């Protein structure tokens, strides 16, 4: 006998902020077929994977949620896109099905992408192709395994349609999980609506959901700004430490929770170069790898602007208080980045001279055309007395030979067992990231109907710190004939 399943959806966002969303229904799907389901995430959400991947569960994930108490909505938001302000963006091809409480009691959004046109569609067809939706799945799982706050894919479901892009491509819907989908752009939209109470309700909702300590502060909206600045400083530092390039850091792609969102033209660096750009639409390098901290601060300034009337009706005082908080970003980011870099290098304590040591290392890696991921992983071999791979990873190892004694001295300020130091370094320097050539090969095969390379890639990057002999092909940079590599938004 089949047990009827009910999922306890909530709609706290839609109830609290009806002016920031529009009730909507997903478009019908002619031939739904589960491509990949995330069993571990389903269990984390308190859901039974066996039921969730059944026809009834897939129907629910595609928007058939009326019997589960959910009222899907398309969320409204604005955004600065490559520096230009668009006052009305919103979920043009996406829907928030509702919210669930996971097994830890945390509220999580269940959200669709590629579910059809909404009132925010701006001329698009509202659909998505298999390749970009699977990209979001694999990158999200890799980021999660690397310990970086991120949205994650619960499932990718084929629709049986073919959608028109440069070529006709098989269609798919992504089911995405996030602590919320509230963005800097959400606040920008609310600030354009001439409804101060709606903006206040949004800020209060975000405080209650994501940053509850701010509610107890003397200036809760200043405290909210501090929380978001801190969350984003920590997040972007983590991106930089693994060589991740988001590719489209518009304000509508920056969450107030501090999770990475929207894996459109993203990619991981192979050879270290601060000017690295992959996105085909980033013609001037605005969102290059090395610019990401600066752009994060620029976006946070746009967030601060939306809070000024809440901070203080005296605009001069409000601007002063917001500016004080924004000026802490650089130090916060630097602290997170330096702490992470020390861990990558096996340095146990802090010394002011480490900042110079790290800066000189980046110059060395750039000049030596080092592969970011594999070079850092090779450092534990140096600690174990196996120096050849480290030197071989640079075009001119002489610079490393001059730098290494300074590193040795910093690492040995705290006497420790070398094997323990090396093991700790291996725990933060991954063997595997989603290498661009492997991602493209896997997505190409999946688009043609072969999911095996994709599933293998997901398995490898979901366990990135443990080296496996049978996964050697996933550990190295792209072959010389791959590239120049360009990524696309997938719209």
N, C-alpha and C positions, 0 to 999 in steps of 0.2 A: 504494500500500500504506500503510495507516495504522500509524504507529508507536505501540506501547503506551507510555503515559506512567506513570511512577511518581514520586510526590512523596515526598521523604525527610522524613517527619514524625518528630519526637522527642516524648517525653513526660517531660521532665526534672522538671517540677513534680509530676506524678502519682507518679513513681518516688520522688522525694525526700520527698514529704509525702502519703502515701496517706490519712492521717487527716483531711486537709483537702479531700477530694473524693470523689465517688462515681462509679464507672464507669456510663455511661448511653448510650442510643442515641437519636438524633433520631427524632421521629415520622415516619411515611411521609407523603409529599406526593403528593396525587392527580394534579395536573397542573402540574408544575414548568415555569416559563417565566422566562427571564432578563429582568428589566426594565432593569437598568443594570449594566454591568460597568466596573470601573476599570482600563483598560488600563495606565496609567502605574504604578499600584501593583502590578499583576500582574508587570510587567517588573522592578520594584524587588525583588520577591520571588523573581526568577529563574524565573518561570512564563511559559509561552507563552499569551498571551491567546486566540489562535485555538483552542487545545485547551481552555482553561479554560472558554470560553463554549459549548463543544460539549455535547451531551447527557451524555457521559461526565464532562466536567469539572463540569457543573452538579450531576450526581449526587454527585460527590465533595464539592462545597461544601455539599450538603445532608446530609452525614453518612455517605455510603457510602465509608468510608475503611479498611475492614478490610484490603484488599489493599495499602494504602499504609503499613502499619505503625503506624497510629494507633489509640489506645484513647481514645475521647471520654470526658470526665468533666464532671460538674457540680461547680463549685467551691463550697465552704462559706465563708460569712462572716457576721459580725454587722453591726450598724450602729446608730448614733444617728440616728434619723429625726426631724427637727424637734426635737431635743433629748431624745427618749425612746429608751431603749435597747431594741433587739430582739435577743435573743441568737442567734437562728437565722433568717437570711435566706437567702443563697445564691442560686445560679443557678436560679431557679424556672422560667424559660422559655429557658434559654441552655445552651450546651455549649461547652467548650473542645475543639475537634477535635484539636489538637496544636500543636506548635511547628515552625517552619521557620527555616532560616538564610537571610537574604536575600543579595543579591549583595555586600553589604558585610561579610558575616559576622556580622551582628547577629541575635540570636535574636528571633523575632516569634511571638506567639500568633495562631492562626487560630481564631476564636470565632464561634459562631452566636447569634443572638437571634431568638426566635419559633419555635424548633424543637420545641416541645411540652413537656408537663408533665414535671417531674423530681421527685425526693423533696423538693425545697425549694419546691414550687409554692405552698403555702399557700392552696389553694382556687382558684387561677387556672387558666385553660385552657391556659396555656403558649404561646399563639399571639400573633401580632403583626399589625397592619394595615399596608397599603401606605404610608399617609401618614406615620406616625411613623418607619418604617424609612427612607423617603426623606429625611425631615428629618435623621436622623442622618448620612446620606450627604452632603447638601449642606452642612450646618454643619461637618462634619469636614473636607471639602475646602476650605471657606473658611478655617477656622482654620489648616490646613496652609499654605495660600497666604499667610496673614498672618504666618507664621513662628512660630506658637504650638504648642508640643508637644501632640499630640492623637492619639487613636485615629482610624483611618480606615476607611471602608467599602470593601471589595473588590468587593462585589456586593450587589444586592437582587434576590431571586428571588420571583416570584409563586408561590403554592401552589395556586391553583385553588379554594381554600376561601373561604367567607364566614364571618367570625367575628362573634360577638355582642358589641357594645358598646352605646352608646345606639341605634345603628342597626347593621344588618348591613353589614360592610365587607369588601372584598377582602383576603385574607390575604397575608402575605409573610414571608420570612426574610431577615434581615440577616447578611451575612458580614463580620465586623469584625476588623481587624488592630490589634494593640497590642504595645508592647514587653513588656508583661505585663498581666494583669488582677488583679494583687495590690494590695490596697486596705488602708487603715487598718482597715476592717472585717474583713479576713482576720486581722490580728493580734489584733483584739478577740475573734474566734471562737477562735483558738488559745489565747488567755489564759483562756478560760472552760472549757477542756477538762481542767484538772488534770493536764496532761502537760508539765512544764517542758522536757523534752528536745525535744518537738515544737515548742514555741515557739522554742527555740534553733535547731533545724534550719531553721525558717522564716526567722528573722533571718539565719542564715548563707547561706541560699539567696538571699535578697534582696540581701545584700551582694555575693555572687559574681556575680549576674546584673545588678544595676543600679549598685551603688556599690562597686566592687572596692577602691578606695583605702582604704575604711574597714577592710578586713581587716588593713592594715599599721599601724593606729593603736594606741597604747597601750591605749586603751579602745574597742574596735571597736563596741560597741553605742551608746556615746555618739556616736561618729563616724557611725554609721548615722543616728541621730536628727538630727545636724547636716546630713547630706546631704539628708534628706527635708525638713527645715525650709527649707533653701536652695532645693531644687527647687520647693517649693510657693510660697515667697515670690516667686521669679522668675515662676512660672506665673500667679499671681493678679495680679501687677503687669501682665503682658501682657494679661490679660483687661480690666483696668481701662483700659488705654491705648487699646483699640479699642471700649470701650463694651459689652462682652459681659456678659450676666447669665446665669449658669449655671442658677439657678432651684431647684436641689435639692441643695445642698451637704451632704448627709448623709455620715457617715463611710464608708459603703459606696460612696460615689461619689468618693472621694479616693484616687488611686493613690499608691503609694510610689515610683513611677518619676518622677512629675512630669508625666504626660500628662493632658490633659483627657479625661474619660470620661463617658458617659451623657448624651446630648443630648435629654433628654425635654422639660421645659418651658422650655428655654433660649430666648433671644432677644437681639437687639441693640437698644440704645437708639437712638431717634431724638433727641428733645429731651432735653438733659442735665438729669437730676434724680437726686441721690443716692438718693432714696427709691423709685426705679423698681422695680416688682415686676410680673412677667408671670404667674407660676405661679398657677393657679387654687386650688392647695391651700396656698399660702403666705399665709394669711389675716392674719398679723400682721407680715409683712415681714421675717421672720428672715433670708431670703436676698436681700434687696434689694441692688441694685447697690453702694451705699455700704457695706453691711455685709460684703461678701465678704472683705476682709482680716481682719476681726475673727473671722469664722466659720472661716476657714482656721486661724488660731491656736488657736481652741477645738478644732477637729478634731485639730490636731497635739498638743495637750495630751492628748487621748484616746489618741493613738498612743504618746506618751511613757509613759503609765500602763502600757501593755502591756509595756514594756521594763524596768521598774524592777528586777525580780528578775535580769535579765540584766546590768544596769549594775552592781549591787552588792547583795549580800544584806543589807547594812546599809541598811534602808529610808530612814533619815534622810539618809544620804549619797547614796543613789540619787535621792531626790527633789531634793536640792540640785543634783546634777549635771544632771539633766533640766531643772530650772527655769532653770539658767544658760543652757542651749541655747535653751530656748523664749523667753527674754528677748531673744535676738538677732533674733527674727523681725521685729519692727517695724522695726529699723534695716535689716535685709536687704531687706525689702519696700520701704521708703522709698528705699533706694539704687537699686533696680531701677526703681521708678516714676519717680523724679526723672531718672534717666539717659534713660529712654524719653521723658519729657516734654520734656527738653532737645532731644532729636533731633527731636521733632515741631515744636519751635519754632525749629530751626536754630541752637541755641546750642552752640558747639563746646567750651567749657571749663566748669569748675565754679566756682561761687562760692556761699558760704553764703546770700547774699541771694536766690538763685534759688528757694529754698523758699517765701519770702514772695511772690515774683513769681508762682509757680505757684498758690499758694493764692488769691491775689487774682484770678487768671484764672478759677479754678473758680467763685468767687463771681459773677464777671461773667457767665460762661456760663449759670449757673443763673438769675440775675436776668433775663438777656436772652433766655431760652428758645431758646438756640442748638441747632441740630442738630449733634450731636457729630461725626459723620463728615464731613459736607460743610463745616462751619465750619473744622475743622482743615485740610482739604484746601485751602480758599481762602486760607490764610495764605501759601502760596508766591507767590500773586498780589501780596500786599502787598510782599513782598521784591522782586518784579519791578517794583514801581511801580504796581500795579493794585489800589487799596485799596477800591474800591466793593463788591465781593462780600463782603469781610470785614465791613464796616459794615452791609451789608444783611442779614447773617445774624443780627443782634441786634435785639430789639425797641426797645432804646434804645442807639444807638451811642455816646452821649456817654461812657459808662463806658470803652468801648474807647479812645476818643480820649485819655482821661486815662492809660490803662494803656500804650498803644502806645509812647510815648517810653522808658519803662523797658525794654520788650522790645527796642526798637531798640538801646538802650545795651548790654544783655546780649549781644545777637547780634553786636554790633560790637566786643566786647572782643578778638576775634581777627579782624583784617582779612581778608576773603575776597571773592572775586568773587560778586556777588549771584546771578547765574545758577547758579553752582555750589551755593550755599547753597539756593536754591529747588529745584534738582533733588534734592539730598539730602533735603529735607523731603518732596518728592513720593514719595520711595522708602520713606517710613515712614508717610505719611498716606494711607490708601487712598481711592480714589474709590468703590469698591464693597464693601459688606458685604451679607450676606443680609437685606435689608430685610423686615420682617415681612409687609407686605402682598404683596410679591412671592413670598415663601415660601408664604404661604397660597394665593395664586392658583395657584402651580405644583403644590402638593400636592393641591389640589382638582381640578385638571384631570387629574393623574395617577391619582387615585382613580377618576375617570370613564373612564380609559383613554387619555388624551392625554398622552404623555410629553414632547412638544416644549417646552412652557414650562419644565418641570423641567430638561431638558437644556440649554436656553439659559441658565437661571439658574446652573447649575453651571459652564458655560463662562465666564460673566462673573465670578463670584466667585472662580474659580480663577486669575484674572489681575487682582488687585484694584488694582494701582497704576498701570496704564496706561489713560488716559482714551480712550474710543472714542465717536465721535459717534453710532454706531448703538446705543449702550447707555445713552443718556441717561435712559431710563425707570427704570433700575436705580440711579441715583445719588441720587435725591431721597427725602425722607421720605414717609410715607404721606399720602394725601389726608385732608382734614379729617373726612370722614365715615367713616374707618376707625377703629374702636375704640369704647370702650376695649379694648385687645388683651389677651386671656388665652390662656395656653398650658396644655397638659395633658401628663401623664406619658406618655400613649400606651399604658398598660397595659390 
